[in-house]
């Protein structure tokens, strides 16, 4: 039986002329967006929308947005999209931009989805992609381990086959949003007797089961984003294995590229700046405090502003490639390295512009600028350290020789580990 079309879905397809797609989006916004959000977006853009729209209200309304197909307009209809060409998707984004319609479930959209598109079965895509779009099943990533961070391929979490299922035992760490997630993309070792990259398999793990324990890790700000996850014979059906046994490293590259794009601001999930606000906010702050009269401050503001524009243009090119159907590649590491270090400079500059008010302020809690500065310290670590990403850029983008590895080709069991 065919599922009836949701009344909130846009009645457009690949044959619809671009001007009609734009008209349909405008009509949809007029009909479905709550009036205060619509008026705020038209009057003042995203900043004005943030003033009138609580996070909880957006999450409650989000299923309407997901039903429209606008969350992922280039995806096939069966997966929750509209199957539109890239040009139409760009036009849609321009229409949506003033209303700050960020995509929820970014780790599902940016980490799980690329692997499913590139290596999953049709049954897996139909099972997992629509709930990701609707934010009904929240995702996280279980890759890094206490002894396998920058050298991820040395991971020790093991998966042992038991009939038509796998039993997974080990420990993961720095798992963003695992404490609120329903599923995780997981790398586990299935063969310790082959070189480290050849003995890894990629799984989709249900976190709501015995044998999974999630322990939060607190930031300097007091917030919880990261977690450590302990697995004790957690069960994964073989139907939730993505790619072949031992091919997990190849599958993981789709997830890792998507993660680097997301953290650099080029992903579809909208995680544009993890920690703090952009340089335009700092410019306004400098005008308010009078710091804009300091030539050194003005020079640093100009430098950060120019770099933000360059980053944005570069990410637009990366997004266009993804929407055109090209898989995320190692070039996403360029944006990741640049954005992490740039955002740290922007957030430090915001606190510098505040002066004494950045060190002490009335009332409880952290000033937003101070919170952003503290949170941004993780930017050069999360999504792959800057050091590792520079190696990727050198080897896979610039074509430089690989870094020497004395254990290359040696079975994982014989490789020393921390």
C-alpha positions as CSV (number, residue, x, y, z in Angstrom):
1,X,0.0,0.0,0.0
2,X,1.4,3.4,-1.0
3,X,1.7,5.9,1.9
4,X,-0.5,8.9,1.3
5,X,1.3,12.2,0.6
6,X,1.6,14.5,3.6
7,X,-0.3,17.7,3.1
8,X,2.8,19.7,4.1
9,X,5.0,18.2,1.3
10,X,5.8,20.5,-1.6
11,X,4.2,19.4,-4.8
12,X,7.3,19.8,-6.9
13,X,9.6,17.4,-8.8
14,X,12.7,17.6,-11.1
15,X,10.5,18.8,-14.0
16,X,9.1,21.8,-12.1
17,X,10.5,25.1,-13.4
18,X,12.8,26.9,-11.0
19,X,10.5,29.9,-10.6
20,X,7.6,27.6,-9.7
21,X,9.8,25.8,-7.1
22,X,10.6,29.2,-5.5
23,X,6.9,30.2,-5.6
24,X,6.0,26.9,-3.9
25,X,8.5,27.4,-1.1
26,X,7.2,30.9,-0.4
27,X,3.7,29.7,-0.3
28,X,4.7,26.8,2.0
29,X,6.4,29.3,4.4
30,X,3.3,31.5,4.4
31,X,1.1,28.6,5.2
32,X,3.1,26.5,7.6
33,X,5.6,28.7,9.4
34,X,4.2,30.1,12.7
35,X,3.3,33.8,12.1
36,X,5.8,35.3,14.7
37,X,8.7,33.4,13.2
38,X,7.7,34.4,9.7
39,X,7.4,38.1,10.5
40,X,10.7,38.0,12.5
41,X,12.5,36.4,9.6
42,X,11.2,38.9,7.1
43,X,12.0,41.9,9.4
44,X,15.4,40.9,10.8
45,X,16.6,37.6,9.5
46,X,18.0,34.7,11.7
47,X,19.0,37.0,14.6
48,X,15.4,38.2,14.9
49,X,14.0,34.7,14.7
50,X,16.2,33.5,17.5
51,X,14.7,36.2,19.7
52,X,11.1,34.9,19.3
53,X,11.6,31.2,18.8
54,X,12.5,29.0,21.8
55,X,14.5,25.8,20.9
56,X,11.7,23.6,22.4
57,X,9.1,25.3,20.1
58,X,11.3,24.6,17.1
59,X,11.7,21.0,17.9
60,X,8.0,20.6,18.4
61,X,7.3,22.2,15.0
62,X,10.1,20.4,13.2
63,X,8.1,17.4,11.9
64,X,6.2,19.8,9.7
65,X,9.5,21.0,8.1
66,X,10.6,17.4,7.7
67,X,7.3,16.4,6.0
68,X,7.8,19.1,3.4
69,X,10.9,17.5,1.9
70,X,12.8,20.8,2.3
71,X,15.2,19.4,4.9
72,X,17.1,17.4,2.2
73,X,15.6,18.6,-1.1
74,X,18.1,16.7,-3.3
75,X,17.5,13.3,-1.6
76,X,15.0,10.9,-3.3
77,X,11.4,11.2,-2.2
78,X,11.5,7.7,-0.7
79,X,14.2,8.8,1.8
80,X,12.4,12.1,2.8
81,X,13.6,14.5,0.1
82,X,12.1,16.0,-3.1
83,X,14.6,14.6,-5.7
84,X,15.3,18.1,-6.9
85,X,18.4,19.2,-8.9
86,X,21.2,21.2,-7.3
87,X,20.1,24.5,-8.8
88,X,16.7,24.2,-7.2
89,X,18.2,23.2,-3.8
90,X,20.3,26.4,-3.9
91,X,17.2,28.5,-4.7
92,X,15.4,26.8,-1.8
93,X,18.2,27.6,0.6
94,X,18.1,31.3,-0.3
95,X,14.4,31.4,0.4
96,X,14.8,29.6,3.8
97,X,17.8,31.5,5.0
98,X,16.1,34.4,6.7
99,X,14.0,32.1,8.8
100,X,16.9,30.2,10.5
101,X,15.5,26.7,9.7
102,X,18.5,24.7,10.9
103,X,18.5,20.9,10.4
104,X,18.1,18.8,13.5
105,X,19.8,15.5,13.9
106,X,23.1,16.7,12.2
107,X,25.1,13.6,13.0
108,X,22.4,11.5,11.3
109,X,22.4,13.7,8.3
110,X,26.1,14.3,8.0
111,X,27.7,11.1,9.4
112,X,25.3,8.2,9.1
113,X,23.6,9.2,5.8
114,X,26.8,9.5,3.7
115,X,27.8,6.0,4.6
116,X,24.4,4.6,3.9
117,X,24.2,6.4,0.5
118,X,27.7,5.2,-0.5
119,X,27.8,1.7,1.0
120,X,24.4,0.8,2.5
121,X,21.7,-1.5,1.0
122,X,18.4,-0.2,-0.2
123,X,16.7,-1.8,2.7
124,X,19.0,0.0,5.1
125,X,18.4,3.3,3.4
126,X,14.6,2.9,3.5
127,X,14.8,1.9,7.1
128,X,17.1,4.6,8.5
129,X,17.1,7.7,6.3
130,X,13.4,8.8,6.7
131,X,13.5,8.7,10.5
132,X,16.8,10.7,10.4
133,X,15.2,13.4,8.3
134,X,12.2,13.5,10.6
135,X,14.5,13.6,13.7
136,X,12.7,10.6,15.1
137,X,15.9,8.6,15.6
138,X,18.9,10.7,16.8
139,X,22.3,9.5,15.9
140,X,25.9,9.7,17.2
141,X,29.3,8.3,16.3
142,X,31.2,5.6,18.1
143,X,34.7,5.7,16.6
144,X,37.4,7.2,18.9
145,X,38.7,5.1,21.8
146,X,41.0,5.9,24.8
147,X,43.9,4.3,22.8
148,X,42.7,5.1,19.3
149,X,42.0,8.8,18.7
150,X,44.3,10.3,16.1
151,X,45.3,6.8,15.0
152,X,41.7,5.6,14.7
153,X,42.6,2.5,12.7
154,X,44.3,1.0,15.8
155,X,40.9,0.7,17.6
156,X,40.4,-2.3,19.9
157,X,36.7,-2.6,20.3
158,X,35.8,-6.0,19.0
159,X,32.8,-7.5,17.3
160,X,32.4,-11.3,17.4
161,X,30.0,-13.1,15.1
162,X,27.2,-15.1,16.7
163,X,25.0,-16.6,14.0
164,X,23.1,-13.8,12.3
165,X,24.2,-11.2,14.8
166,X,27.4,-9.6,16.2
167,X,28.4,-9.1,19.9
168,X,30.3,-5.9,20.5
169,X,32.6,-5.3,23.5
170,X,34.9,-2.3,24.1
171,X,35.0,1.3,25.0
172,X,34.5,4.5,23.0
173,X,35.1,8.1,24.0
174,X,34.5,11.7,22.9
175,X,31.1,10.5,21.5
176,X,29.2,13.7,20.8
177,X,25.5,13.6,21.9
178,X,25.6,9.9,22.7
179,X,23.6,10.7,25.9
180,X,20.6,11.8,23.7
181,X,21.1,9.4,20.8
182,X,19.1,6.4,19.7
183,X,21.5,4.9,17.2
184,X,25.2,5.1,16.6
185,X,27.5,4.4,13.7
186,X,30.2,2.1,15.1
187,X,33.6,0.8,14.0
188,X,34.7,-2.5,15.6
189,X,37.5,-4.9,14.9
190,X,36.3,-8.2,13.4
191,X,39.7,-9.7,12.5
192,X,42.9,-9.0,14.7
193,X,45.1,-11.1,12.4
194,X,45.2,-8.8,9.4
195,X,46.7,-5.3,9.1
196,X,44.7,-2.8,11.2
197,X,42.7,-1.1,8.4
198,X,41.7,-4.5,6.9
199,X,40.1,-6.0,10.0
200,X,37.5,-3.3,10.8
201,X,33.8,-3.5,10.1
202,X,31.1,-0.8,10.2
203,X,27.9,-1.3,12.1
204,X,24.7,0.6,13.0
205,X,24.2,0.1,16.8
206,X,20.9,0.5,18.7
207,X,21.9,2.3,21.9
208,X,18.7,1.4,23.8
209,X,19.7,-2.1,24.9
210,X,21.5,-4.0,27.7
211,X,25.2,-3.9,27.4
212,X,25.4,-0.2,26.5
213,X,26.4,2.3,29.1
214,X,26.8,6.0,28.4
215,X,28.7,8.3,30.8
216,X,28.7,12.1,30.1
217,X,31.9,14.1,30.0
218,X,31.6,17.8,31.0
219,X,33.1,20.8,29.1
220,X,35.0,23.7,30.7
221,X,31.6,25.5,30.3
222,X,29.8,22.9,32.4
223,X,27.8,21.7,29.5
224,X,27.6,18.1,28.3
225,X,28.2,17.3,24.6
226,X,30.8,14.5,24.8
227,X,30.5,11.1,26.4
228,X,32.3,7.8,27.0
229,X,30.4,4.7,26.0
230,X,31.0,1.2,27.4
231,X,29.9,-1.8,25.4
232,X,29.6,-5.3,26.9
233,X,28.4,-7.8,24.4
234,X,26.0,-5.3,22.8
235,X,24.0,-6.9,20.0
236,X,24.0,-5.8,16.3
237,X,22.0,-7.8,13.8
238,X,24.1,-8.6,10.7
239,X,21.4,-6.7,8.7
240,X,22.8,-3.6,10.4
241,X,26.3,-4.1,9.1
242,X,27.2,-1.5,6.4
243,X,29.5,-2.8,3.7
244,X,31.4,-6.1,3.8
245,X,33.1,-7.7,6.8
246,X,36.5,-6.1,7.0
247,X,35.6,-3.2,4.8
248,X,34.7,-0.8,7.6
249,X,37.7,1.5,7.1
250,X,36.5,2.2,3.5
251,X,33.0,2.8,4.7
252,X,34.2,5.0,7.5
253,X,35.9,7.4,5.1
254,X,32.4,8.6,4.0
255,X,31.4,9.3,7.6
256,X,34.8,11.0,8.4
257,X,34.6,13.3,5.4
258,X,31.0,14.2,6.3
259,X,32.1,15.0,9.8
260,X,34.9,17.2,8.7
261,X,32.5,19.1,6.4
262,X,30.0,19.5,9.2
263,X,32.4,20.9,11.7
264,X,33.9,23.2,9.1
265,X,30.5,24.5,8.2
266,X,30.0,22.7,4.9
267,X,27.6,20.0,6.0
268,X,23.9,19.9,5.5
269,X,23.2,19.7,9.2
270,X,23.9,23.3,9.9
271,X,26.6,22.9,12.6
272,X,28.2,26.0,11.2
273,X,30.1,27.2,14.3
274,X,30.5,24.9,17.3
275,X,31.0,27.3,20.2
276,X,30.3,31.1,20.0
277,X,29.0,33.5,17.4
278,X,30.6,34.9,14.3
279,X,32.8,37.9,13.5
280,X,29.8,40.2,12.7
281,X,28.7,39.8,16.3
282,X,32.2,40.7,17.5
283,X,32.2,43.8,15.2
284,X,28.9,45.0,16.9
285,X,30.4,44.2,20.3
286,X,33.5,46.3,19.5
287,X,31.2,49.3,18.5
288,X,29.3,48.9,21.7
289,X,32.4,48.8,23.9
290,X,34.4,51.4,22.0
291,X,37.1,48.8,21.2
292,X,36.7,49.6,17.5
293,X,38.9,52.7,18.1
294,X,41.9,50.5,18.8
295,X,43.9,50.1,15.5
296,X,45.1,46.6,16.5
297,X,41.5,45.4,17.3
298,X,40.3,46.9,14.0
299,X,43.0,45.1,12.1
300,X,42.2,41.7,13.7
301,X,38.4,42.3,13.1
302,X,39.2,42.9,9.4
303,X,41.3,39.8,9.1
304,X,38.7,37.6,10.8
305,X,35.9,39.1,8.6
306,X,37.9,38.4,5.4
307,X,38.7,34.8,6.5
308,X,35.0,34.1,7.3
309,X,34.0,35.3,3.9
310,X,36.6,33.1,2.2
311,X,35.5,30.1,4.4
312,X,31.9,30.6,3.4
313,X,32.7,30.8,-0.3
314,X,34.8,27.7,-0.1
315,X,32.1,25.8,1.8
316,X,29.5,26.8,-0.8
317,X,31.7,25.0,-3.4
318,X,31.9,21.9,-1.3
319,X,28.2,21.9,-0.6
320,X,27.5,22.3,-4.4
321,X,29.7,19.2,-5.0
322,X,27.8,17.1,-2.4
323,X,24.4,18.2,-3.8
324,X,25.6,17.3,-7.3
325,X,26.1,13.7,-6.1
326,X,29.9,13.7,-5.5
327,X,31.0,11.9,-2.3
328,X,32.7,14.0,0.3
329,X,36.5,13.8,-0.2
330,X,39.7,14.6,1.6
331,X,39.4,18.2,0.5
332,X,36.9,18.6,3.4
333,X,39.9,18.5,5.7
334,X,40.9,21.9,4.3
335,X,37.7,23.5,5.6
336,X,38.0,21.6,8.9
337,X,41.5,22.9,9.7
338,X,40.8,26.4,8.7
339,X,37.4,26.7,10.5
340,X,38.7,25.3,13.8
341,X,41.6,27.7,14.1
342,X,39.6,30.7,12.7
343,X,36.8,30.1,15.2
344,X,39.2,30.0,18.1
345,X,40.6,33.3,17.0
346,X,37.2,34.9,16.6
347,X,36.0,33.7,20.1
348,X,39.2,34.9,21.8
349,X,38.8,38.2,20.0
350,X,35.3,38.6,21.4
351,X,36.6,38.2,25.0
352,X,39.4,40.6,24.3
353,X,36.9,43.2,23.0
354,X,34.9,42.8,26.2
355,X,38.0,43.7,28.3
356,X,37.4,43.5,32.0
357,X,33.7,42.5,31.4
358,X,35.1,39.3,29.9
359,X,36.7,38.4,33.2
360,X,34.0,39.4,35.7
361,X,30.3,40.1,35.2
362,X,27.2,40.4,37.4
363,X,24.8,37.4,37.9
364,X,25.3,33.7,37.7
365,X,26.4,31.7,34.6
366,X,28.8,32.5,31.9
367,X,28.6,35.4,29.4
368,X,27.8,34.0,26.0
369,X,31.1,35.3,24.6
370,X,33.0,33.6,27.5
371,X,31.1,30.4,26.9
372,X,31.9,30.5,23.2
373,X,35.6,31.1,23.9
374,X,35.8,28.1,26.3
375,X,33.8,25.8,24.0
376,X,35.9,26.7,21.0
377,X,39.0,25.2,22.5
378,X,37.7,21.8,21.3
379,X,37.4,23.0,17.7
380,X,40.9,21.8,16.6
381,X,40.3,18.4,18.2
382,X,36.7,17.4,17.4
383,X,36.1,16.0,13.9
384,X,39.7,14.9,13.6
385,X,42.6,16.8,15.1
386,X,44.2,19.6,13.0
387,X,47.4,17.6,12.9
388,X,45.8,14.5,11.4
389,X,43.8,16.6,8.9
390,X,47.0,18.3,7.8
391,X,48.4,14.9,7.0
392,X,45.3,14.1,5.0
393,X,45.6,17.4,3.1
394,X,49.3,16.7,2.4
395,X,48.9,13.1,1.3
396,X,45.5,13.0,-0.5
397,X,45.1,16.6,-1.7
398,X,48.6,17.8,-2.4
399,X,50.0,14.3,-3.3
400,X,52.9,14.4,-0.9
401,X,54.6,11.2,0.3
402,X,52.8,9.3,3.1
403,X,54.1,9.7,6.6
404,X,56.5,6.7,7.4
405,X,54.7,3.9,9.2
406,X,57.0,1.1,10.4
407,X,54.0,-1.2,11.2
408,X,52.3,-0.8,7.8
409,X,51.1,-4.3,6.7
410,X,51.8,-5.9,10.1
411,X,48.8,-7.8,11.6
412,X,46.9,-5.6,14.2
413,X,47.6,-8.1,16.9
414,X,51.3,-7.4,16.6
415,X,51.2,-3.6,16.5
416,X,52.1,-1.8,19.8
417,X,49.2,0.3,21.2
418,X,48.9,2.8,24.0
